[in-house]
Amino acid sequence: MIGYEVGNGKLHANINAGVIINAYSWQKGDVLDTAFRPVSITTGKSNSPYQFKTNIGVGFMVGTSFIIS
């Protein structure tokens, strides 16, 4: 993230922007199916309708704010 702020004594504005990188993700646990039986959602386990997958992703984030003092 990088940011920049401008302003005078009463009004300030800033903007922040950056890149978010998700290199790896995993989940571990159980959820209940429609018959109230536990089903594993642990990454790497097969035969699960709730299977979480490992992934690589990139996201972008931008934010602005205004400050009046």
Secondary structure, DSSP 8 states (H G I E B T S, - for coil): -EEEEEE-SSEEEEEEEEEEEE-------EEE-TTS-EEE--TT-SS-TT------EEEEEEEEEEEE-
